[in-house]
Amino acid sequence: MTTTCAGCHPEMARSYSQTGMGGAFFRPAPSNTIENYPSSIENQRSGQYYHPVSNTYYEMRQRAGKYYQRRWQIGFDGKEINAEELSIDYVIGSGNHARSYLHRTSRGSLIELPLGWYAENGGTWGMNPGFDSRHPATRRLLPYECVFCHNGLPAVPKANEAIGAEPVFTGELPQGIDCARCHGAGERHMNLATRGAPREQIRAGIVNPARLSPQRRMDVCLQCHLETTSTAFPALVRRFDRGPFSFRPGEALTAFVLSFDHAPGTGHDEKFEIVGSAAYRLRKSRCFLESGDRLTCETCHDPHRIPRGQEAIRYYASVCRQCHATAALKPSHPAGANCAGCHMPKRRTEDVVHVAMTDHLIQRRPPENPLAPLTERHPAESEEYRGEVVSYDGQASPLYLALAQVVMKNNLATGVVQLDRLLAQKPQTSPEWYLQLGQAWLDAGDARKAQSTYRQALRLSPKSLRAMEGLAQSLRTAGDTARGMEVLRQATQMAPERASVWFQLGSLMPAADPSRIEMLRKAIAIDPDVPGAYTALAAVQAAAGQRPLTLESLREALRIDPYDAAAWDLAGRAKAESGQMPESLFDFEKAIYYRPDFAPYQYEYGAALLSTGQIDRAQDAAAAALKADPAFAEAYVLRGRTHFAKRQTAEAAADYREALRLRPDFTRVQLDLASTLASAGDMEQAVQVLREAAKSADPEVARLAAAALERLGRK
């Protein structure tokens, strides 16, 4: 629409195109490239960027007028592994502060690529927010909310408008925030102008924010510039009866989306983040609170034109002097004309640590060292905010307020009871409420209540695939896999094109069912990017003894996600079985690097070390497994075997007994214990343990125990 508007408003359209909003989303081309491909990557050979935390290399590439981001790692033999190159189909971010790169999938979704570009220090490459970790996401789908604030109004399938649905776009996406985002649809305005209607009719045919009330005028800006936090928190909850791009300027923003915040006094009152902080911080300012609605975003900002450099300093100072004409004349006031530089300084944002932005909290004295370097935060789930969620502006109903407690598990235990009670008191006709409550009960560990809630959603919407998948998950959690499979089979008949349904069905099937592989292959054929599908397929193939196919599936799994610890562990086991011990240890080390706190991976690694005679390292792995899970019986067995290898029979016997205490059905350990006791000269105890082992339900254990007793003449 911006191009159409330029016919009558050429100068305004030209200046607006040079603003951050006008260039917030676009297809890459030489005309809009400010990055230097690839020589601006500092201290790297051949334009490569190395991310040591994930042990991954990246490279930006241009080829035949197209742009790509490539990722790879170095394998056991020093050669490239897990290489993947994805096209850059769109760029999000004007470059005033940063740019991220998007790949569009065959399904029409957008994937945010890990490597981004930052404007500071003349332009540098670095990991995007949330990617600077051991496990950078390789298939992070860009949600509708991100596109909402960086673009015009794209087309999306009706079936994908619901909250929680896969974000899919149809057709070509708009490029940049267009005129309609602030002025609404312009067809009537243009028709009136074309017909030569009176000037007042033409002006009335479109929304002019300057003629709106102060609150509605602010809402036009707040639709993108207000988000209380970017952390794992329901800062914004869209109303269930609204589509993702249905807000129109002139209406109340709370009719479209509700805002929530951390409870006061919980350590989050002074947060300064890149997303939405401008309005959030401004509205905390004394200037704003005492202005009586006179201070709005447009008081300082002309959205069609952004002054820069010295012009900006002079312009913003003149705005300040409208209310503070005599402040700079006081003897106690420092000399200088840069009001914003002192009272609204640039600060490094807490969530995007490579970016410095203007702090819109107008404060009497600036903070100390606002541009000091920050370390990116990666809190574990247990470290995320777990407390009350409050309505930011008091506009949320009790039902939406209860929903906000559970939707991201911030106040789950209290919120799920509240939401359940409110829905019982006043049942809703939208199935979305019951989909959200069902997930909340699952998150709270009550699979049976989740089942009844998902069934209520199905009564309201019998063809809801999300309800069927949720019901199947709750049945599986409750141990009723047969009924879960029945629900998923119905779902595959209703939506044979939905990859996640085939994947869940394949995952639920018994390991010995030959059609399990078929289900997983169907999921992969529909969507090769289904998380974990190739790893699940490899596990089934490994159980069937199909080692070449197992390794082939794992190569594909690790190409898609090189940080999949389960895939690395399975590869280590497959190679150990074929005698490739150095390669096996390499893979096990990857598994425990990407998931160090998972006891089974430490155990598998330790067992492989022990098989190669590395007893001390195997003992360290057993200790790490027990630290991760003190009740993991296999780790005691491993440690017992390392003690036995060192002839420390008393310690070995103690470990084996602890393993049996934790898992009385772990009868194979009785053979280890008997052997240890015999080595220590305690034959009577050894015979007693063997007699118990001979009663084992495991026929192999019973056979070995009976054979040992026969050799000892103690049948």
CORWO-V200187 format. One record per residue. N is the residue number from 1. OMEGA is omega as a letter, one per 40 degrees, with the letter a starting at -180 (NA if undefined). Layout:
# CORWO-V200187
n->N omega->OMEGA
n->N omega->OMEGA
This chain:
# CORWO-V200187
n->1 omega->a
n->2 omega->i
n->3 omega->i
n->4 omega->a
n->5 omega->a
n->6 omega->i
n->7 omega->i
n->8 omega->a
n->9 omega->a
n->10 omega->a
n->11 omega->i
n->12 omega->i
n->13 omega->a
n->14 omega->a
n->15 omega->i
n->16 omega->a
n->17 omega->a
n->18 omega->i
n->19 omega->i
n->20 omega->i
n->21 omega->a
n->22 omega->a
n->23 omega->a
n->24 omega->a
n->25 omega->a
n->26 omega->i
n->27 omega->a
n->28 omega->i
n->29 omega->i
n->30 omega->a
n->31 omega->a
n->32 omega->a
n->33 omega->i
n->34 omega->i
n->35 omega->i
n->36 omega->a
n->37 omega->e
n->38 omega->a
n->39 omega->i
n->40 omega->i
n->41 omega->a
n->42 omega->i
n->43 omega->i
n->44 omega->i
n->45 omega->i
n->46 omega->i
n->47 omega->a
n->48 omega->i
n->49 omega->a
n->50 omega->i
n->51 omega->a
n->52 omega->a
n->53 omega->i
n->54 omega->a
n->55 omega->a
n->56 omega->i
n->57 omega->i
n->58 omega->i
n->59 omega->i
n->60 omega->a
n->61 omega->i
n->62 omega->i
n->63 omega->i
n->64 omega->i
n->65 omega->i
n->66 omega->a
n->67 omega->a
n->68 omega->i
n->69 omega->a
n->70 omega->a
n->71 omega->i
n->72 omega->i
n->73 omega->i
n->74 omega->a
n->75 omega->a
n->76 omega->a
n->77 omega->i
n->78 omega->a
n->79 omega->i
n->80 omega->i
n->81 omega->i
n->82 omega->a
n->83 omega->i
n->84 omega->i
n->85 omega->a
n->86 omega->i
n->87 omega->i
n->88 omega->a
n->89 omega->i
n->90 omega->i
n->91 omega->i
n->92 omega->a
n->93 omega->a
n->94 omega->a
n->95 omega->i
n->96 omega->i
n->97 omega->a
n->98 omega->i
n->99 omega->i
n->100 omega->a
n->101 omega->a
n->102 omega->i
n->103 omega->i
n->104 omega->a
n->105 omega->i
n->106 omega->i
n->107 omega->i
n->108 omega->i
n->109 omega->i
n->110 omega->i
n->111 omega->i
n->112 omega->a
n->113 omega->a
n->114 omega->a
n->115 omega->i
n->116 omega->a
n->117 omega->a
n->118 omega->a
n->119 omega->a
n->120 omega->i
n->121 omega->i
n->122 omega->i
n->123 omega->a
n->124 omega->i
n->125 omega->i
n->126 omega->a
n->127 omega->i
n->128 omega->i
n->129 omega->a
n->130 omega->a
n->131 omega->a
n->132 omega->a
n->133 omega->i
n->134 omega->a
n->135 omega->i
n->136 omega->i
n->137 omega->i
n->138 omega->i
n->139 omega->i
n->140 omega->i
n->141 omega->i
n->142 omega->a
n->143 omega->i
n->144 omega->a
n->145 omega->i
n->146 omega->i
n->147 omega->a
n->148 omega->a
n->149 omega->i
n->150 omega->a
n->151 omega->i
n->152 omega->a
n->153 omega->a
n->154 omega->i
n->155 omega->i
n->156 omega->i
n->157 omega->a
n->158 omega->a
n->159 omega->a
n->160 omega->a
n->161 omega->a
n->162 omega->i
n->163 omega->a
n->164 omega->i
n->165 omega->i
n->166 omega->i
n->167 omega->a
n->168 omega->a
n->169 omega->i
n->170 omega->i
n->171 omega->i
n->172 omega->i
n->173 omega->i
n->174 omega->a
n->175 omega->i
n->176 omega->i
n->177 omega->a
n->178 omega->a
n->179 omega->a
n->180 omega->a
n->181 omega->i
n->182 omega->a
n->183 omega->a
n->184 omega->a
n->185 omega->a
n->186 omega->a
n->187 omega->a
n->188 omega->i
n->189 omega->a
n->190 omega->i
n->191 omega->i
n->192 omega->i
n->193 omega->a
n->194 omega->a
n->195 omega->i
n->196 omega->i
n->197 omega->i
n->198 omega->a
n->199 omega->a
n->200 omega->i
n->201 omega->i
n->202 omega->a
n->203 omega->a
n->204 omega->a
n->205 omega->i
n->206 omega->i
n->207 omega->i
n->208 omega->a
n->209 omega->a
n->210 omega->a
n->211 omega->i
n->212 omega->i
n->213 omega->a
n->214 omega->a
n->215 omega->i
n->216 omega->i
n->217 omega->i
n->218 omega->a
n->219 omega->i
n->220 omega->i
n->221 omega->a
n->222 omega->i
n->223 omega->i
n->224 omega->a
n->225 omega->i
n->226 omega->i
n->227 omega->a
n->228 omega->i
n->229 omega->i
n->230 omega->a
n->231 omega->i
n->232 omega->a
n->233 omega->a
n->234 omega->a
n->235 omega->i
n->236 omega->i
n->237 omega->i
n->238 omega->i
n->239 omega->a
n->240 omega->a
n->241 omega->a
n->242 omega->i
n->243 omega->a
n->244 omega->a
n->245 omega->a
n->246 omega->i
n->247 omega->i
n->248 omega->a
n->249 omega->a
n->250 omega->i
n->251 omega->i
n->252 omega->a
n->253 omega->a
n->254 omega->i
n->255 omega->a
n->256 omega->a
n->257 omega->i
n->258 omega->a
n->259 omega->i
n->260 omega->a
n->261 omega->i
n->262 omega->i
n->263 omega->i
n->264 omega->i
n->265 omega->i
n->266 omega->i
n->267 omega->a
n->268 omega->a
n->269 omega->a
n->270 omega->a
n->271 omega->i
n->272 omega->a
n->273 omega->a
n->274 omega->a
n->275 omega->i
n->276 omega->a
n->277 omega->a
n->278 omega->a
n->279 omega->a
n->280 omega->a
n->281 omega->i
n->282 omega->a
n->283 omega->i
n->284 omega->a
n->285 omega->i
n->286 omega->i
n->287 omega->a
n->288 omega->a
n->289 omega->a
n->290 omega->a
n->291 omega->a
n->292 omega->i
n->293 omega->i
n->294 omega->a
n->295 omega->i
n->296 omega->a
n->297 omega->a
n->298 omega->i
n->299 omega->a
n->300 omega->a
n->301 omega->i
n->302 omega->a
n->303 omega->a
n->304 omega->a
n->305 omega->a
n->306 omega->i
n->307 omega->a
n->308 omega->i
n->309 omega->a
n->310 omega->i
n->311 omega->a
n->312 omega->a
n->313 omega->a
n->314 omega->a
n->315 omega->a
n->316 omega->i
n->317 omega->i
n->318 omega->i
n->319 omega->i
n->320 omega->a
n->321 omega->i
n->322 omega->i
n->323 omega->a
n->324 omega->a
n->325 omega->a
n->326 omega->a
n->327 omega->a
n->328 omega->a
n->329 omega->a
n->330 omega->a
n->331 omega->a
n->332 omega->a
n->333 omega->i
n->334 omega->i
n->335 omega->i
n->336 omega->a
n->337 omega->a
n->338 omega->a
n->339 omega->a
n->340 omega->a
n->341 omega->i
n->342 omega->a
n->343 omega->i
n->344 omega->a
n->345 omega->i
n->346 omega->i
n->347 omega->i
n->348 omega->a
n->349 omega->a
n->350 omega->a
n->351 omega->i
n->352 omega->a
n->353 omega->i
n->354 omega->a
n->355 omega->i
n->356 omega->a
n->357 omega->i
n->358 omega->i
n->359 omega->a
n->360 omega->i
n->361 omega->a
n->362 omega->a
n->363 omega->a
n->364 omega->i
n->365 omega->a
n->366 omega->i
n->367 omega->i
n->368 omega->i
n->369 omega->a
n->370 omega->a
n->371 omega->i
n->372 omega->a
n->373 omega->i
n->374 omega->i
n->375 omega->a
n->376 omega->a
n->377 omega->i
n->378 omega->a
n->379 omega->i
n->380 omega->a
n->381 omega->i
n->382 omega->a
n->383 omega->i
n->384 omega->a
n->385 omega->i
n->386 omega->a
n->387 omega->a
n->388 omega->i
n->389 omega->a
n->390 omega->i
n->391 omega->a
n->392 omega->a
n->393 omega->i
n->394 omega->a
n->395 omega->a
n->396 omega->i
n->397 omega->i
n->398 omega->a
n->399 omega->i
n->400 omega->i
n->401 omega->i
n->402 omega->i
n->403 omega->a
n->404 omega->i
n->405 omega->a
n->406 omega->a
n->407 omega->i
n->408 omega->i
n->409 omega->a
n->410 omega->a
n->411 omega->a
n->412 omega->a
n->413 omega->i
n->414 omega->a
n->415 omega->a
n->416 omega->i
n->417 omega->i
n->418 omega->a
n->419 omega->i
n->420 omega->a
n->421 omega->a
n->422 omega->i
n->423 omega->i
n->424 omega->i
n->425 omega->a
n->426 omega->a
n->427 omega->a
n->428 omega->i
n->429 omega->i
n->430 omega->i
n->431 omega->a
n->432 omega->i
n->433 omega->a
n->434 omega->i
n->435 omega->i
n->436 omega->i
n->437 omega->i
n->438 omega->i
n->439 omega->i
n->440 omega->i
n->441 omega->i
n->442 omega->i
n->443 omega->a
n->444 omega->i
n->445 omega->i
n->446 omega->a
n->447 omega->a
n->448 omega->i
n->449 omega->i
n->450 omega->a
n->451 omega->a
n->452 omega->i
n->453 omega->i
n->454 omega->i
n->455 omega->i
n->456 omega->i
n->457 omega->i
n->458 omega->i
n->459 omega->i
n->460 omega->a
n->461 omega->a
n->462 omega->a
n->463 omega->a
n->464 omega->i
n->465 omega->i
n->466 omega->i
n->467 omega->a
n->468 omega->i
n->469 omega->i
n->470 omega->i
n->471 omega->i
n->472 omega->i
n->473 omega->a
n->474 omega->i
n->475 omega->i
n->476 omega->i
n->477 omega->i
n->478 omega->i
n->479 omega->a
n->480 omega->a
n->481 omega->a
n->482 omega->i
n->483 omega->i
n->484 omega->i
n->485 omega->i
n->486 omega->i
n->487 omega->a
n->488 omega->i
n->489 omega->i
n->490 omega->a
n->491 omega->i
n->492 omega->i
n->493 omega->i
n->494 omega->a
n->495 omega->a
n->496 omega->a
n->497 omega->a
n->498 omega->a
n->499 omega->a
n->500 omega->i
n->501 omega->i
n->502 omega->a
n->503 omega->i
n->504 omega->i
n->505 omega->i
n->506 omega->a
n->507 omega->a
n->508 omega->a
n->509 omega->i
n->510 omega->a
n->511 omega->a
n->512 omega->a
n->513 omega->a
n->514 omega->a
n->515 omega->i
n->516 omega->i
n->517 omega->i
n->518 omega->a
n->519 omega->a
n->520 omega->i
n->521 omega->i
n->522 omega->i
n->523 omega->a
n->524 omega->i
n->525 omega->i
n->526 omega->a
n->527 omega->a
n->528 omega->a
n->529 omega->i
n->530 omega->a
n->531 omega->i
n->532 omega->a
n->533 omega->a
n->534 omega->i
n->535 omega->i
n->536 omega->i
n->537 omega->i
n->538 omega->i
n->539 omega->i
n->540 omega->i
n->541 omega->i
n->542 omega->i
n->543 omega->i
n->544 omega->i
n->545 omega->a
n->546 omega->a
n->547 omega->i
n->548 omega->i
n->549 omega->i
n->550 omega->a
n->551 omega->i
n->552 omega->i
n->553 omega->i
n->554 omega->i
n->555 omega->i
n->556 omega->i
n->557 omega->a
n->558 omega->i
n->559 omega->i
n->560 omega->a
n->561 omega->a
n->562 omega->a
n->563 omega->a
n->564 omega->a
n->565 omega->i
n->566 omega->i
n->567 omega->i
n->568 omega->a
n->569 omega->i
n->570 omega->i
n->571 omega->i
n->572 omega->i
n->573 omega->a
n->574 omega->a
n->575 omega->i
n->576 omega->i
n->577 omega->i
n->578 omega->i
n->579 omega->i
n->580 omega->a
n->581 omega->i
n->582 omega->i
n->583 omega->i
n->584 omega->a
n->585 omega->i
n->586 omega->a
n->587 omega->i
n->588 omega->i
n->589 omega->i
n->590 omega->a
n->591 omega->a
n->592 omega->i
n->593 omega->a
n->594 omega->i
n->595 omega->a
n->596 omega->a
n->597 omega->a
n->598 omega->a
n->599 omega->a
n->600 omega->i
n->601 omega->i
n->602 omega->i
n->603 omega->a
n->604 omega->i
n->605 omega->a
n->606 omega->i
n->607 omega->i
n->608 omega->i
n->609 omega->a
n->610 omega->a
n->611 omega->i
n->612 omega->i
n->613 omega->a
n->614 omega->a
n->615 omega->a
n->616 omega->i
n->617 omega->i
n->618 omega->i
n->619 omega->i
n->620 omega->i
n->621 omega->i
n->622 omega->i
n->623 omega->i
n->624 omega->i
n->625 omega->a
n->626 omega->i
n->627 omega->i
n->628 omega->a
n->629 omega->a
n->630 omega->a
n->631 omega->a
n->632 omega->a
n->633 omega->a
n->634 omega->a
n->635 omega->i
n->636 omega->i
n->637 omega->i
n->638 omega->a
n->639 omega->i
n->640 omega->a
n->641 omega->i
n->642 omega->i
n->643 omega->a
n->644 omega->i
n->645 omega->i
n->646 omega->a
n->647 omega->i
n->648 omega->a
n->649 omega->a
n->650 omega->i
n->651 omega->i
n->652 omega->a
n->653 omega->i
n->654 omega->i
n->655 omega->i
n->656 omega->i
n->657 omega->i
n->658 omega->i
n->659 omega->i
n->660 omega->i
n->661 omega->a
n->662 omega->a
n->663 omega->a
n->664 omega->i
n->665 omega->a
n->666 omega->a
n->667 omega->i
n->668 omega->i
n->669 omega->i
n->670 omega->i
n->671 omega->i
n->672 omega->a
n->673 omega->i
n->674 omega->i
n->675 omega->i
n->676 omega->i
n->677 omega->i
n->678 omega->i
n->679 omega->i
n->680 omega->i
n->681 omega->a
n->682 omega->a
n->683 omega->a
n->684 omega->i
n->685 omega->i
n->686 omega->i
n->687 omega->i
n->688 omega->i
n->689 omega->i
n->690 omega->i
n->691 omega->i
n->692 omega->a
n->693 omega->a
n->694 omega->i
n->695 omega->a
n->696 omega->i
n->697 omega->i
n->698 omega->a
n->699 omega->a
n->700 omega->i
n->701 omega->a
n->702 omega->a
n->703 omega->a
n->704 omega->i
n->705 omega->i
n->706 omega->i
n->707 omega->i
n->708 omega->i
n->709 omega->i
n->710 omega->i
n->711 omega->a
n->712 omega->a
n->713 omega->a
n->714 omega->a
n->715 omega->NA
